[in-house]
Amino acid sequence: MQGLAGLLFPAVLMLFALAMEKVQDSLDRLSVGPAHVEEFLESADDAAVSNLAKDGLPAALDELRSRRNSPPLESDESETTRAS
């Protein structure tokens, strides 16, 4: 019985290590670095801060980047022409 445990322990340990590596990779993809926080704080508005409080920083950054890359709405253009 001890011989069987001695043979199975390294295999179980290796499978556990591989599983933990996959968990670590998924956590690394979800983590946010200091550069991302600085980018968010430099250009955040009220809607972005609300999204941050509701969904977390990764979702708020995605929303901020998608709004930045999308073309401006026509209502925004009319407001800027009125202000000028």
PyMOL Python script that loads the backbone (N, CA, C, O; Angstrom):
from pymol import cmd

cmd.read_pdbstr("""\
ATOM      1  N   MET A   1       0.828  -1.200   0.000  1.00  0.00           N
ATOM      2  CA  MET A   1       0.000   0.000   0.000  1.00  0.00           C
ATOM      3  C   MET A   1       0.870   1.260   0.000  1.00  0.00           C
ATOM      4  O   MET A   1       0.578   2.236  -0.691  1.00  0.00           O
ATOM      5  N   GLN A   2       1.944   1.213   0.792  1.00  0.00           N
ATOM      6  CA  GLN A   2       2.819   2.374   0.832  1.00  0.00           C
ATOM      7  C   GLN A   2       3.561   2.547  -0.492  1.00  0.00           C
ATOM      8  O   GLN A   2       3.862   3.671  -0.893  1.00  0.00           O
ATOM      9  N   GLY A   3       3.850   1.463  -1.157  1.00  0.00           N
ATOM     10  CA  GLY A   3       4.508   1.533  -2.457  1.00  0.00           C
ATOM     11  C   GLY A   3       3.606   2.179  -3.489  1.00  0.00           C
ATOM     12  O   GLY A   3       4.067   2.966  -4.317  1.00  0.00           O
ATOM     13  N   LEU A   4       2.310   1.851  -3.446  1.00  0.00           N
ATOM     14  CA  LEU A   4       1.342   2.456  -4.368  1.00  0.00           C
ATOM     15  C   LEU A   4       1.221   3.958  -4.108  1.00  0.00           C
ATOM     16  O   LEU A   4       1.174   4.759  -5.042  1.00  0.00           O
ATOM     17  N   ALA A   5       1.171   4.323  -2.836  1.00  0.00           N
ATOM     18  CA  ALA A   5       1.107   5.750  -2.487  1.00  0.00           C
ATOM     19  C   ALA A   5       2.384   6.452  -2.934  1.00  0.00           C
ATOM     20  O   ALA A   5       2.333   7.595  -3.389  1.00  0.00           O
ATOM     21  N   GLY A   6       3.503   5.797  -2.813  1.00  0.00           N
ATOM     22  CA  GLY A   6       4.772   6.379  -3.247  1.00  0.00           C
ATOM     23  C   GLY A   6       4.831   6.578  -4.742  1.00  0.00           C
ATOM     24  O   GLY A   6       5.487   7.506  -5.215  1.00  0.00           O
ATOM     25  N   LEU A   7       4.161   5.728  -5.496  1.00  0.00           N
ATOM     26  CA  LEU A   7       4.126   5.870  -6.958  1.00  0.00           C
ATOM     27  C   LEU A   7       3.093   6.903  -7.412  1.00  0.00           C
ATOM     28  O   LEU A   7       3.318   7.611  -8.394  1.00  0.00           O
ATOM     29  N   LEU A   8       1.981   6.992  -6.716  1.00  0.00           N
ATOM     30  CA  LEU A   8       0.916   7.905  -7.124  1.00  0.00           C
ATOM     31  C   LEU A   8       1.151   9.350  -6.665  1.00  0.00           C
ATOM     32  O   LEU A   8       0.689  10.286  -7.317  1.00  0.00           O
ATOM     33  N   PHE A   9       1.854   9.535  -5.564  1.00  0.00           N
ATOM     34  CA  PHE A   9       2.047  10.884  -5.030  1.00  0.00           C
ATOM     35  C   PHE A   9       2.702  11.836  -6.028  1.00  0.00           C
ATOM     36  O   PHE A   9       2.209  12.954  -6.178  1.00  0.00           O
ATOM     37  N   PRO A  10       3.787  11.463  -6.725  1.00  0.00           N
ATOM     38  CA  PRO A  10       4.378  12.400  -7.691  1.00  0.00           C
ATOM     39  C   PRO A  10       3.418  12.757  -8.837  1.00  0.00           C
ATOM     40  O   PRO A  10       3.397  13.898  -9.298  1.00  0.00           O
ATOM     41  N   ALA A  11       2.633  11.786  -9.287  1.00  0.00           N
ATOM     42  CA  ALA A  11       1.690  12.063 -10.378  1.00  0.00           C
ATOM     43  C   ALA A  11       0.594  13.024  -9.911  1.00  0.00           C
ATOM     44  O   ALA A  11       0.234  13.958 -10.628  1.00  0.00           O
ATOM     45  N   VAL A  12       0.074  12.795  -8.725  1.00  0.00           N
ATOM     46  CA  VAL A  12      -0.968  13.680  -8.179  1.00  0.00           C
ATOM     47  C   VAL A  12      -0.401  15.074  -7.936  1.00  0.00           C
ATOM     48  O   VAL A  12      -1.067  16.075  -8.205  1.00  0.00           O
ATOM     49  N   LEU A  13       0.809  15.138  -7.437  1.00  0.00           N
ATOM     50  CA  LEU A  13       1.447  16.431  -7.202  1.00  0.00           C
ATOM     51  C   LEU A  13       1.653  17.189  -8.509  1.00  0.00           C
ATOM     52  O   LEU A  13       1.449  18.402  -8.551  1.00  0.00           O
ATOM     53  N   MET A  14       2.054  16.499  -9.575  1.00  0.00           N
ATOM     54  CA  MET A  14       2.249  17.133 -10.880  1.00  0.00           C
ATOM     55  C   MET A  14       0.915  17.632 -11.446  1.00  0.00           C
ATOM     56  O   MET A  14       0.861  18.731 -11.996  1.00  0.00           O
ATOM     57  N   LEU A  15      -0.137  16.862 -11.324  1.00  0.00           N
ATOM     58  CA  LEU A  15      -1.453  17.308 -11.790  1.00  0.00           C
ATOM     59  C   LEU A  15      -1.932  18.528 -11.009  1.00  0.00           C
ATOM     60  O   LEU A  15      -2.508  19.453 -11.583  1.00  0.00           O
ATOM     61  N   PHE A  16      -1.697  18.526  -9.714  1.00  0.00           N
ATOM     62  CA  PHE A  16      -2.063  19.682  -8.894  1.00  0.00           C
ATOM     63  C   PHE A  16      -1.278  20.924  -9.328  1.00  0.00           C
ATOM     64  O   PHE A  16      -1.846  22.012  -9.418  1.00  0.00           O
ATOM     65  N   ALA A  17       0.006  20.771  -9.592  1.00  0.00           N
ATOM     66  CA  ALA A  17       0.828  21.903 -10.023  1.00  0.00           C
ATOM     67  C   ALA A  17       0.350  22.441 -11.367  1.00  0.00           C
ATOM     68  O   ALA A  17       0.317  23.656 -11.564  1.00  0.00           O
ATOM     69  N   LEU A  18      -0.019  21.568 -12.286  1.00  0.00           N
ATOM     70  CA  LEU A  18      -0.534  22.022 -13.589  1.00  0.00           C
ATOM     71  C   LEU A  18      -1.860  22.756 -13.436  1.00  0.00           C
ATOM     72  O   LEU A  18      -2.100  23.759 -14.109  1.00  0.00           O
ATOM     73  N   ALA A  19      -2.715  22.259 -12.559  1.00  0.00           N
ATOM     74  CA  ALA A  19      -3.998  22.927 -12.327  1.00  0.00           C
ATOM     75  C   ALA A  19      -3.777  24.313 -11.716  1.00  0.00           C
ATOM     76  O   ALA A  19      -4.446  25.272 -12.099  1.00  0.00           O
ATOM     77  N   MET A  20      -2.855  24.419 -10.784  1.00  0.00           N
ATOM     78  CA  MET A  20      -2.583  25.712 -10.164  1.00  0.00           C
ATOM     79  C   MET A  20      -1.954  26.694 -11.155  1.00  0.00           C
ATOM     80  O   MET A  20      -2.160  27.903 -11.047  1.00  0.00           O
ATOM     81  N   GLU A  21      -1.195  26.184 -12.111  1.00  0.00           N
ATOM     82  CA  GLU A  21      -0.624  27.049 -13.143  1.00  0.00           C
ATOM     83  C   GLU A  21      -1.731  27.652 -14.006  1.00  0.00           C
ATOM     84  O   GLU A  21      -1.664  28.825 -14.375  1.00  0.00           O
ATOM     85  N   LYS A  22      -2.739  26.858 -14.325  1.00  0.00           N
ATOM     86  CA  LYS A  22      -3.864  27.391 -15.105  1.00  0.00           C
ATOM     87  C   LYS A  22      -4.630  28.436 -14.310  1.00  0.00           C
ATOM     88  O   LYS A  22      -5.057  29.448 -14.866  1.00  0.00           O
ATOM     89  N   VAL A  23      -4.805  28.205 -13.024  1.00  0.00           N
ATOM     90  CA  VAL A  23      -5.476  29.189 -12.176  1.00  0.00           C
ATOM     91  C   VAL A  23      -4.659  30.476 -12.129  1.00  0.00           C
ATOM     92  O   VAL A  23      -5.222  31.567 -12.225  1.00  0.00           O
ATOM     93  N   GLN A  24      -3.354  30.364 -11.983  1.00  0.00           N
ATOM     94  CA  GLN A  24      -2.487  31.546 -11.931  1.00  0.00           C
ATOM     95  C   GLN A  24      -2.534  32.329 -13.244  1.00  0.00           C
ATOM     96  O   GLN A  24      -2.554  33.560 -13.228  1.00  0.00           O
ATOM     97  N   ASP A  25      -2.552  31.636 -14.365  1.00  0.00           N
ATOM     98  CA  ASP A  25      -2.632  32.313 -15.664  1.00  0.00           C
ATOM     99  C   ASP A  25      -3.927  33.103 -15.793  1.00  0.00           C
ATOM    100  O   ASP A  25      -3.920  34.234 -16.278  1.00  0.00           O
ATOM    101  N   SER A  26      -5.030  32.516 -15.363  1.00  0.00           N
ATOM    102  CA  SER A  26      -6.302  33.236 -15.457  1.00  0.00           C
ATOM    103  C   SER A  26      -6.317  34.433 -14.510  1.00  0.00           C
ATOM    104  O   SER A  26      -6.887  35.471 -14.846  1.00  0.00           O
ATOM    105  N   LEU A  27      -5.710  34.313 -13.352  1.00  0.00           N
ATOM    106  CA  LEU A  27      -5.630  35.451 -12.438  1.00  0.00           C
ATOM    107  C   LEU A  27      -4.727  36.555 -12.982  1.00  0.00           C
ATOM    108  O   LEU A  27      -5.010  37.738 -12.796  1.00  0.00           O
ATOM    109  N   ASP A  28      -3.647  36.173 -13.650  1.00  0.00           N
ATOM    110  CA  ASP A  28      -2.752  37.168 -14.240  1.00  0.00           C
ATOM    111  C   ASP A  28      -3.446  37.962 -15.336  1.00  0.00           C
ATOM    112  O   ASP A  28      -3.212  39.162 -15.480  1.00  0.00           O
ATOM    113  N   ARG A  29      -4.300  37.298 -16.110  1.00  0.00           N
ATOM    114  CA  ARG A  29      -5.031  38.016 -17.165  1.00  0.00           C
ATOM    115  C   ARG A  29      -6.033  38.992 -16.582  1.00  0.00           C
ATOM    116  O   ARG A  29      -6.325  40.018 -17.197  1.00  0.00           O
ATOM    117  N   LEU A  30      -6.564  38.691 -15.405  1.00  0.00           N
ATOM    118  CA  LEU A  30      -7.553  39.563 -14.782  1.00  0.00           C
ATOM    119  C   LEU A  30      -6.938  40.687 -13.959  1.00  0.00           C
ATOM    120  O   LEU A  30      -7.629  41.641 -13.602  1.00  0.00           O
ATOM    121  N   SER A  31      -5.654  40.586 -13.658  1.00  0.00           N
ATOM    122  CA  SER A  31      -5.031  41.588 -12.801  1.00  0.00           C
ATOM    123  C   SER A  31      -4.841  42.902 -13.547  1.00  0.00           C
ATOM    124  O   SER A  31      -4.766  42.935 -14.775  1.00  0.00           O
ATOM    125  N   VAL A  32      -4.765  43.962 -12.790  1.00  0.00           N
ATOM    126  CA  VAL A  32      -4.635  45.309 -13.338  1.00  0.00           C
ATOM    127  C   VAL A  32      -3.334  45.899 -12.817  1.00  0.00           C
ATOM    128  O   VAL A  32      -3.066  45.874 -11.616  1.00  0.00           O
ATOM    129  N   GLY A  33      -2.530  46.429 -13.727  1.00  0.00           N
ATOM    130  CA  GLY A  33      -1.247  47.001 -13.337  1.00  0.00           C
ATOM    131  C   GLY A  33      -1.348  48.480 -13.007  1.00  0.00           C
ATOM    132  O   GLY A  33      -2.379  49.106 -13.252  1.00  0.00           O
ATOM    133  N   PRO A  34      -0.287  49.035 -12.454  1.00  0.00           N
ATOM    134  CA  PRO A  34      -0.281  50.463 -12.103  1.00  0.00           C
ATOM    135  C   PRO A  34      -0.500  51.378 -13.314  1.00  0.00           C
ATOM    136  O   PRO A  34      -1.108  52.440 -13.183  1.00  0.00           O
ATOM    137  N   ALA A  35      -0.014  50.976 -14.478  1.00  0.00           N
ATOM    138  CA  ALA A  35      -0.209  51.807 -15.677  1.00  0.00           C
ATOM    139  C   ALA A  35      -1.690  51.895 -16.045  1.00  0.00           C
ATOM    140  O   ALA A  35      -2.169  52.941 -16.483  1.00  0.00           O
ATOM    141  N   HIS A  36      -2.411  50.783 -15.861  1.00  0.00           N
ATOM    142  CA  HIS A  36      -3.844  50.801 -16.152  1.00  0.00           C
ATOM    143  C   HIS A  36      -4.592  51.721 -15.184  1.00  0.00           C
ATOM    144  O   HIS A  36      -5.519  52.426 -15.583  1.00  0.00           O
ATOM    145  N   VAL A  37      -4.190  51.711 -13.927  1.00  0.00           N
ATOM    146  CA  VAL A  37      -4.837  52.570 -12.937  1.00  0.00           C
ATOM    147  C   VAL A  37      -4.570  54.037 -13.261  1.00  0.00           C
ATOM    148  O   VAL A  37      -5.481  54.861 -13.184  1.00  0.00           O
ATOM    149  N   GLU A  38      -3.341  54.369 -13.618  1.00  0.00           N
ATOM    150  CA  GLU A  38      -3.003  55.744 -13.983  1.00  0.00           C
ATOM    151  C   GLU A  38      -3.803  56.199 -15.206  1.00  0.00           C
ATOM    152  O   GLU A  38      -4.318  57.316 -15.242  1.00  0.00           O
ATOM    153  N   GLU A  39      -3.898  55.320 -16.203  1.00  0.00           N
ATOM    154  CA  GLU A  39      -4.663  55.656 -17.409  1.00  0.00           C
ATOM    155  C   GLU A  39      -6.117  55.938 -17.057  1.00  0.00           C
ATOM    156  O   GLU A  39      -6.717  56.882 -17.571  1.00  0.00           O
ATOM    157  N   PHE A  40      -6.673  55.125 -16.188  1.00  0.00           N
ATOM    158  CA  PHE A  40      -8.075  55.304 -15.803  1.00  0.00           C
ATOM    159  C   PHE A  40      -8.270  56.608 -15.036  1.00  0.00           C
ATOM    160  O   PHE A  40      -9.211  57.356 -15.305  1.00  0.00           O
ATOM    161  N   LEU A  41      -7.390  56.877 -14.090  1.00  0.00           N
ATOM    162  CA  LEU A  41      -7.554  58.071 -13.262  1.00  0.00           C
ATOM    163  C   LEU A  41      -7.358  59.359 -14.053  1.00  0.00           C
ATOM    164  O   LEU A  41      -7.953  60.382 -13.715  1.00  0.00           O
ATOM    165  N   GLU A  42      -6.534  59.328 -15.099  1.00  0.00           N
ATOM    166  CA  GLU A  42      -6.309  60.528 -15.903  1.00  0.00           C
ATOM    167  C   GLU A  42      -7.527  60.910 -16.733  1.00  0.00           C
ATOM    168  O   GLU A  42      -7.756  62.094 -16.978  1.00  0.00           O
ATOM    169  N   SER A  43      -8.310  59.934 -17.168  1.00  0.00           N
ATOM    170  CA  SER A  43      -9.391  60.256 -18.094  1.00  0.00           C
ATOM    171  C   SER A  43     -10.757  59.784 -17.627  1.00  0.00           C
ATOM    172  O   SER A  43     -11.656  59.640 -18.455  1.00  0.00           O
ATOM    173  N   ALA A  44     -10.950  59.541 -16.360  1.00  0.00           N
ATOM    174  CA  ALA A  44     -12.235  59.043 -15.859  1.00  0.00           C
ATOM    175  C   ALA A  44     -13.224  60.189 -15.677  1.00  0.00           C
ATOM    176  O   ALA A  44     -12.859  61.284 -15.248  1.00  0.00           O
ATOM    177  N   ASP A  45     -14.478  59.916 -16.010  1.00  0.00           N
ATOM    178  CA  ASP A  45     -15.551  60.858 -15.745  1.00  0.00           C
ATOM    179  C   ASP A  45     -16.522  60.203 -14.758  1.00  0.00           C
ATOM    180  O   ASP A  45     -16.240  59.121 -14.244  1.00  0.00           O
ATOM    181  N   ASP A  46     -17.651  60.843 -14.492  1.00  0.00           N
ATOM    182  CA  ASP A  46     -18.598  60.311 -13.506  1.00  0.00           C
ATOM    183  C   ASP A  46     -19.132  58.938 -13.893  1.00  0.00           C
ATOM    184  O   ASP A  46     -19.278  58.066 -13.037  1.00  0.00           O
ATOM    185  N   ALA A  47     -19.424  58.741 -15.174  1.00  0.00           N
ATOM    186  CA  ALA A  47     -19.940  57.450 -15.625  1.00  0.00           C
ATOM    187  C   ALA A  47     -18.892  56.353 -15.458  1.00  0.00           C
ATOM    188  O   ALA A  47     -19.227  55.228 -15.087  1.00  0.00           O
ATOM    189  N   ALA A  48     -17.640  56.669 -15.726  1.00  0.00           N
ATOM    190  CA  ALA A  48     -16.568  55.686 -15.580  1.00  0.00           C
ATOM    191  C   ALA A  48     -16.353  55.325 -14.113  1.00  0.00           C
ATOM    192  O   ALA A  48     -16.108  54.162 -13.793  1.00  0.00           O
ATOM    193  N   VAL A  49     -16.441  56.298 -13.229  1.00  0.00           N
ATOM    194  CA  VAL A  49     -16.284  56.025 -11.801  1.00  0.00           C
ATOM    195  C   VAL A  49     -17.446  55.187 -11.291  1.00  0.00           C
ATOM    196  O   VAL A  49     -17.254  54.292 -10.468  1.00  0.00           O
ATOM    197  N   SER A  50     -18.639  55.468 -11.770  1.00  0.00           N
ATOM    198  CA  SER A  50     -19.806  54.657 -11.396  1.00  0.00           C
ATOM    199  C   SER A  50     -19.641  53.231 -11.878  1.00  0.00           C
ATOM    200  O   SER A  50     -19.951  52.287 -11.151  1.00  0.00           O
ATOM    201  N   ASN A  51     -19.155  53.066 -13.101  1.00  0.00           N
ATOM    202  CA  ASN A  51     -18.904  51.731 -13.642  1.00  0.00           C
ATOM    203  C   ASN A  51     -17.817  51.023 -12.844  1.00  0.00           C
ATOM    204  O   ASN A  51     -17.889  49.811 -12.644  1.00  0.00           O
ATOM    205  N   LEU A  52     -16.815  51.759 -12.387  1.00  0.00           N
ATOM    206  CA  LEU A  52     -15.751  51.193 -11.558  1.00  0.00           C
ATOM    207  C   LEU A  52     -16.321  50.652 -10.257  1.00  0.00           C
ATOM    208  O   LEU A  52     -15.975  49.547  -9.841  1.00  0.00           O
ATOM    209  N   ALA A  53     -17.184  51.413  -9.618  1.00  0.00           N
ATOM    210  CA  ALA A  53     -17.767  50.981  -8.348  1.00  0.00           C
ATOM    211  C   ALA A  53     -18.685  49.781  -8.534  1.00  0.00           C
ATOM    212  O   ALA A  53     -18.793  48.929  -7.652  1.00  0.00           O
ATOM    213  N   LYS A  54     -19.340  49.722  -9.676  1.00  0.00           N
ATOM    214  CA  LYS A  54     -20.307  48.649  -9.905  1.00  0.00           C
ATOM    215  C   LYS A  54     -19.643  47.368 -10.403  1.00  0.00           C
ATOM    216  O   LYS A  54     -19.974  46.284  -9.922  1.00  0.00           O
ATOM    217  N   ASP A  55     -18.715  47.465 -11.353  1.00  0.00           N
ATOM    218  CA  ASP A  55     -18.193  46.274 -12.036  1.00  0.00           C
ATOM    219  C   ASP A  55     -16.727  45.979 -11.776  1.00  0.00           C
ATOM    220  O   ASP A  55     -16.274  44.873 -12.069  1.00  0.00           O
ATOM    221  N   GLY A  56     -15.974  46.917 -11.243  1.00  0.00           N
ATOM    222  CA  GLY A  56     -14.549  46.700 -11.013  1.00  0.00           C
ATOM    223  C   GLY A  56     -13.706  47.379 -12.081  1.00  0.00           C
ATOM    224  O   GLY A  56     -14.225  47.824 -13.104  1.00  0.00           O
ATOM    225  N   LEU A  57     -12.406  47.456 -11.837  1.00  0.00           N
ATOM    226  CA  LEU A  57     -11.507  48.202 -12.720  1.00  0.00           C
ATOM    227  C   LEU A  57     -11.361  47.603 -14.110  1.00  0.00           C
ATOM    228  O   LEU A  57     -11.373  48.370 -15.072  1.00  0.00           O
ATOM    229  N   PRO A  58     -11.223  46.285 -14.293  1.00  0.00           N
ATOM    230  CA  PRO A  58     -11.088  45.768 -15.662  1.00  0.00           C
ATOM    231  C   PRO A  58     -12.290  46.124 -16.551  1.00  0.00           C
ATOM    232  O   PRO A  58     -12.112  46.505 -17.707  1.00  0.00           O
ATOM    233  N   ALA A  59     -13.493  46.001 -16.021  1.00  0.00           N
ATOM    234  CA  ALA A  59     -14.687  46.336 -16.803  1.00  0.00           C
ATOM    235  C   ALA A  59     -14.755  47.841 -17.072  1.00  0.00           C
ATOM    236  O   ALA A  59     -15.136  48.259 -18.165  1.00  0.00           O
ATOM    237  N   ALA A  60     -14.389  48.645 -16.088  1.00  0.00           N
ATOM    238  CA  ALA A  60     -14.411  50.097 -16.278  1.00  0.00           C
ATOM    239  C   ALA A  60     -13.396  50.524 -17.327  1.00  0.00           C
ATOM    240  O   ALA A  60     -13.677  51.409 -18.135  1.00  0.00           O
ATOM    241  N   LEU A  61     -12.216  49.905 -17.324  1.00  0.00           N
ATOM    242  CA  LEU A  61     -11.207  50.220 -18.342  1.00  0.00           C
ATOM    243  C   LEU A  61     -11.694  49.824 -19.730  1.00  0.00           C
ATOM    244  O   LEU A  61     -11.491  50.570 -20.688  1.00  0.00           O
ATOM    245  N   ASP A  62     -12.333  48.664 -19.853  1.00  0.00           N
ATOM    246  CA  ASP A  62     -12.861  48.244 -21.147  1.00  0.00           C
ATOM    247  C   ASP A  62     -13.910  49.217 -21.657  1.00  0.00           C
ATOM    248  O   ASP A  62     -13.916  49.565 -22.838  1.00  0.00           O
ATOM    249  N   GLU A  63     -14.790  49.655 -20.779  1.00  0.00           N
ATOM    250  CA  GLU A  63     -15.829  50.614 -21.161  1.00  0.00           C
ATOM    251  C   GLU A  63     -15.207  51.948 -21.569  1.00  0.00           C
ATOM    252  O   GLU A  63     -15.625  52.551 -22.557  1.00  0.00           O
ATOM    253  N   LEU A  64     -14.221  52.405 -20.821  1.00  0.00           N
ATOM    254  CA  LEU A  64     -13.558  53.678 -21.133  1.00  0.00           C
ATOM    255  C   LEU A  64     -12.859  53.601 -22.487  1.00  0.00           C
ATOM    256  O   LEU A  64     -12.951  54.534 -23.285  1.00  0.00           O
ATOM    257  N   ARG A  65     -12.167  52.504 -22.749  1.00  0.00           N
ATOM    258  CA  ARG A  65     -11.474  52.349 -24.035  1.00  0.00           C
ATOM    259  C   ARG A  65     -12.453  52.230 -25.189  1.00  0.00           C
ATOM    260  O   ARG A  65     -12.194  52.761 -26.269  1.00  0.00           O
ATOM    261  N   SER A  66     -13.565  51.552 -24.988  1.00  0.00           N
ATOM    262  CA  SER A  66     -14.531  51.416 -26.075  1.00  0.00           C
ATOM    263  C   SER A  66     -15.185  52.755 -26.392  1.00  0.00           C
ATOM    264  O   SER A  66     -15.451  53.061 -27.555  1.00  0.00           O
ATOM    265  N   ARG A  67     -15.447  53.564 -25.346  1.00  0.00           N
ATOM    266  CA  ARG A  67     -16.003  54.897 -25.600  1.00  0.00           C
ATOM    267  C   ARG A  67     -14.988  55.798 -26.277  1.00  0.00           C
ATOM    268  O   ARG A  67     -15.351  56.632 -27.106  1.00  0.00           O
ATOM    269  N   ARG A  68     -13.710  55.634 -25.927  1.00  0.00           N
ATOM    270  CA  ARG A  68     -12.659  56.451 -26.523  1.00  0.00           C
ATOM    271  C   ARG A  68     -12.480  56.113 -28.004  1.00  0.00           C
ATOM    272  O   ARG A  68     -12.205  57.002 -28.809  1.00  0.00           O
ATOM    273  N   ASN A  69     -12.633  54.843 -28.370  1.00  0.00           N
ATOM    274  CA  ASN A  69     -12.417  54.406 -29.747  1.00  0.00           C
ATOM    275  C   ASN A  69     -13.650  54.563 -30.631  1.00  0.00           C
ATOM    276  O   ASN A  69     -13.534  54.525 -31.856  1.00  0.00           O
ATOM    277  N   SER A  70     -14.815  54.738 -30.040  1.00  0.00           N
ATOM    278  CA  SER A  70     -16.031  54.880 -30.848  1.00  0.00           C
ATOM    279  C   SER A  70     -16.150  56.313 -31.363  1.00  0.00           C
ATOM    280  O   SER A  70     -15.647  57.243 -30.733  1.00  0.00           O
ATOM    281  N   PRO A  71     -16.821  56.496 -32.516  1.00  0.00           N
ATOM    282  CA  PRO A  71     -16.998  57.861 -33.044  1.00  0.00           C
ATOM    283  C   PRO A  71     -17.923  58.660 -32.136  1.00  0.00           C
ATOM    284  O   PRO A  71     -18.820  58.085 -31.520  1.00  0.00           O
ATOM    285  N   PRO A  72     -17.729  59.965 -32.041  1.00  0.00           N
ATOM    286  CA  PRO A  72     -18.581  60.783 -31.169  1.00  0.00           C
ATOM    287  C   PRO A  72     -20.013  60.814 -31.669  1.00  0.00           C
ATOM    288  O   PRO A  72     -20.267  60.735 -32.871  1.00  0.00           O
ATOM    289  N   LEU A  73     -20.949  60.929 -30.729  1.00  0.00           N
ATOM    290  CA  LEU A  73     -22.363  61.013 -31.081  1.00  0.00           C
ATOM    291  C   LEU A  73     -22.667  62.390 -31.650  1.00  0.00           C
ATOM    292  O   LEU A  73     -21.953  63.355 -31.379  1.00  0.00           O
ATOM    293  N   GLU A  74     -23.738  62.474 -32.444  1.00  0.00           N
ATOM    294  CA  GLU A  74     -24.092  63.752 -33.062  1.00  0.00           C
ATOM    295  C   GLU A  74     -24.505  64.775 -32.024  1.00  0.00           C
ATOM    296  O   GLU A  74     -24.283  65.971 -32.215  1.00  0.00           O
ATOM    297  N   SER A  75     -25.109  64.326 -30.915  1.00  0.00           N
ATOM    298  CA  SER A  75     -25.512  65.270 -29.877  1.00  0.00           C
ATOM    299  C   SER A  75     -24.294  65.922 -29.242  1.00  0.00           C
ATOM    300  O   SER A  75     -24.351  67.091 -28.861  1.00  0.00           O
ATOM    301  N   ASP A  76     -23.184  65.179 -29.119  1.00  0.00           N
ATOM    302  CA  ASP A  76     -21.960  65.761 -28.581  1.00  0.00           C
ATOM    303  C   ASP A  76     -21.400  66.824 -29.519  1.00  0.00           C
ATOM    304  O   ASP A  76     -20.893  67.850 -29.066  1.00  0.00           O
ATOM    305  N   GLU A  77     -21.491  66.582 -30.828  1.00  0.00           N
ATOM    306  CA  GLU A  77     -20.984  67.549 -31.802  1.00  0.00           C
ATOM    307  C   GLU A  77     -21.809  68.824 -31.773  1.00  0.00           C
ATOM    308  O   GLU A  77     -21.256  69.918 -31.884  1.00  0.00           O
ATOM    309  N   SER A  78     -23.132  68.703 -31.624  1.00  0.00           N
ATOM    310  CA  SER A  78     -23.972  69.894 -31.607  1.00  0.00           C
ATOM    311  C   SER A  78     -23.720  70.709 -30.355  1.00  0.00           C
ATOM    312  O   SER A  78     -23.798  71.937 -30.403  1.00  0.00           O
ATOM    313  N   GLU A  79     -23.416  70.058 -29.216  1.00  0.00           N
ATOM    314  CA  GLU A  79     -23.112  70.784 -27.999  1.00  0.00           C
ATOM    315  C   GLU A  79     -21.806  71.544 -28.107  1.00  0.00           C
ATOM    316  O   GLU A  79     -21.687  72.654 -27.589  1.00  0.00           O
ATOM    317  N   THR A  80     -20.819  70.952 -28.780  1.00  0.00           N
ATOM    318  CA  THR A  80     -19.523  71.618 -28.910  1.00  0.00           C
ATOM    319  C   THR A  80     -19.631  72.804 -29.861  1.00  0.00           C
ATOM    320  O   THR A  80     -18.939  73.803 -29.667  1.00  0.00           O
ATOM    321  N   THR A  81     -20.486  72.719 -30.890  1.00  0.00           N
ATOM    322  CA  THR A  81     -20.636  73.850 -31.801  1.00  0.00           C
ATOM    323  C   THR A  81     -21.401  74.982 -31.125  1.00  0.00           C
ATOM    324  O   THR A  81     -21.148  76.153 -31.410  1.00  0.00           O
ATOM    325  N   ARG A  82     -22.344  74.647 -30.224  1.00  0.00           N
ATOM    326  CA  ARG A  82     -23.054  75.695 -29.502  1.00  0.00           C
ATOM    327  C   ARG A  82     -22.150  76.414 -28.520  1.00  0.00           C
ATOM    328  O   ARG A  82     -22.291  77.618 -28.302  1.00  0.00           O
ATOM    329  N   ALA A  83     -21.217  75.674 -27.923  1.00  0.00           N
ATOM    330  CA  ALA A  83     -20.317  76.281 -26.935  1.00  0.00           C
ATOM    331  C   ALA A  83     -19.312  77.202 -27.591  1.00  0.00           C
ATOM    332  O   ALA A  83     -18.822  78.124 -26.941  1.00  0.00           O
ATOM    333  N   SER A  84     -18.989  76.990 -28.846  1.00  0.00           N
ATOM    334  CA  SER A  84     -17.972  77.805 -29.530  1.00  0.00           C
ATOM    335  C   SER A  84     -18.471  79.155 -29.930  1.00  0.00           C
ATOM    336  O   SER A  84     -17.725  79.943 -30.512  1.00  0.00           O
TER     337      SER A  84
END
""", "prot")
cmd.dss("prot")
cmd.show_as("cartoon", "prot")
cmd.util.cbc("prot")
cmd.orient("prot")
